[in-house]
Amino acid sequence: MKSNAKEQDKNYLDYIPVPGKQVRYEISEGKVTIYQENRGMFNCIFQVLLKKPKVSQIHLDEMGNFIWPLMDGKRSIFDIAEQVKEQFGEKAEPLYPRLVKYFQMLKDYGFIEFRN
C-alpha cells in the first residue's frame, strides 16, 4: 500500500527528463532515431534463426521528435509541456496526462531518466 501512496504523491510535471546514460540516439534533419541493442537469450536465438537485427531502430513520431531535443537537463516536464502546447495547440490535448504517460513509457523502456 505504501508504494501506491508514494506513486500518488509524485508530481511528474516537476521531473526533469534526460536521455539515459546508455541510450544511443541521433538527430538528423529534425528526426530522432533511438538505437536499442537486442540482448538476451531469446533475442540471440531470433537473430540467428529469424535474421532479426542485433540493434533495433526506434523512430519517434512528430511530437516525440519535437520533445526529445528539449530534454536538456534543465527543463521540467511542465516546461516542455508549455512548449508542446505552443507548438501543437489542441492537437496535444489532453496535454499533461498525455505527456506524463509518454515520459513514463520512455522511462520504462530505459530511454530516459528523471531528475527531480
Residue, then its C-alpha position, 0 to 999 in steps of 0.5 A: m500500500k505504501s508504494n501506491a501512496k508514494e506513486q500518488d504523491k509524485n508530481y511528474l510535471d516537476y521531473i526533469p527528463v534526460p536521455g539515459k546514460q546508455v541510450r544511443y540516439e541521433i538527430s538528423e534533419g529534425k528526426v530522432t532515431i533511438y538505437q536499442e541493442n537486442r540482448g538476451m537469450f531469446n533475442c540471440i536465438f531470433q537473430v540467428l534463426l529469424k535474421k532479426p537485427k542485433v540493434s533495433q531502430i526506434h523512430l519517434d513520431e512528430m511530437g516525440n521528435f519535437i520533445w526529445p531535443l528539449m530534454d536538456g537537463k534543465r527543463s521540467i516536464f511542465d516546461i516542455a509541456e508549455q512548449v508542446k502546447e505552443q507548438f501543437g495547440e489542441k492537437a496535444e490535448p489532453l496535454y499533461p496526462r498525455l505527456v506524463k504517460y509518454f515520459q513514463m513509457l520512455k522511462d520504462y523502456g530505459f530511454i530516459e531518466f528523471r531528475n527531480 
